[in-house]
Amino acid sequence: MAGMNRRAASWLAWSLWALSLALFTAIVLLGHASDSVRLPAQTFVLAEFLAFISVGALVSSRRPDNPIGWLFCAIALLNLLWAFAWQYAVYTLVTKPGSLPGGEIMAWLGTGWLANIGWGLMVIFVPLLFPTGRLPSSRWRPVAWLAAILLALSLVVFAFRPGPISSEGPQVSNPLGLERAAGAIHLADTVLSLCTVLVMVAAVASVIVRFRRARGEERQQIKWFAYSVVLLASAVGLGILNNYVPMLPLASAITAVQGVGIASVPVATGVAVLKYRLYDIDIIINRTLVYGSLTVTLVALYFGGIVMLQRVFVILTGEESTLAVVASILLIAALFNPLRRRIQTFIDRRFYRKKYDATKTLQAFSAKLRDETDLDRLGAHLVEAVEEAMQPRHASLWLRPHTDPKDEAQRAWHEPYSPNALEGSSMRTSP
């Protein structure tokens, strides 16, 4: 918020954080009072929005002029307000009818349009404004205005769409629904959905454009954001796969991965905006690629080994055996380190070729350094190693002559320093 001083921004940001925490507590209490079967999963998902509001409050209090923090606060509040309205409606319309006023209005607020606006801010405006809080250029203003118009129109469509407000929970008709305009509203909803998808694609394209132009710290900031988006997309994809191919033994792990994916967006964005340990992202990406690939490989080997060994035991003994599980575990333990080294080498060669080549060059020079005794050849090897690892336009090696420290100090006292005085020294130069 432009023009707001840091003290006022900090007070407002942490007040919103306290309000969000109060809403989350109320949601849990109402869900418990209603004996909601959705409460455990809903509570876990909503807890991720505490990460949004926490990071948003932190960024807003320290960078009040950057709208990213305020967007995160809005995203968290809108989703928590939606969940609170829904639980309120369930309690007053189903659990204890008439116990609280305004049940139908709260059910209308709980249809999801608040959450849709929150996610619209997340998937459109955060990419457009990240990390500086400004658009990549003035050419992107039409995209921002179109996104704002689409969000506003979606409010109108949700407000006047007739019929039941939800297929789950309390069956309440929209009190503001227009039955006569049902066809036009449905058509408008379809058109708005298609336009929103196009705007989302444009927002993602803005990040790519910004990354190609970025240098230094801004490039690292975008890497943090891209890393979190990849984690979120992977978590969503895993959840969709679980819906079509249920993986009951891994259900809790999939839920945890989805939670990490959602929470990673505000956390990574907060790190990027506050410029905290920006250059660690390369190490994090490297380790994620290595251990992610290693985990997938080991899980596949584990279940594949169990299936194959069980078939062998059935053929030999006529029944299954727990030895298949034990053998698979031993196989995984034996293959862990060799697979990790091979995957690390492959990823270094494929994605970090320059760093990999530089490391190999330095290792080769270290071996020569241990064995070489001739100073001239050692100097030549050093220049070659620097050229190969760093690839400079020009490389020079200056060897200072050996002199007695007392004589050198006395000479420096009586003689003025001259940068061209290289008597008694040797120079090795590579063009």
Secondary structure, 3 states (H helix, E strand, C coil): CCCCCHHHHHHHHHHHHHHHHHHHHHHHHHHHHCCCCCHHHHHHHHHHHHHHHHHHHHHHHHCCCCHHHHHHHHHHHHHHHHHHHHHHHHHHHHHCCCCCCCHHHHHHHCCCHHHHHHHHHHHHHHHHHCCCCCCCCHHHHHHHHHHHHHHHHHHHHHHHCCCECCCCCCCCECCCCCHHHHHHHHHHHHHHHHHHHHHHHHHHHHHHHHHHHCCCHHHHHHHHHHHHHHHHHHHHHHHHHHHHCCCHHHHHHHHHHHHHHHHHHHHHHHHHHHCCCHHHHHHHHHHHHHHHHHHHHHHHHHHHHHHHHHHHHHHHHCCCCCHHHHHHHHHHHHHHHHHHHHHHHHHHHHHCHHHHHHHHHHHHHHHHHHHCCCHHHHHHHHHHHHHHHHCCCCEEEEECCCCCHHHHHHHHHHCCCCCCCCCCCEEEEEC
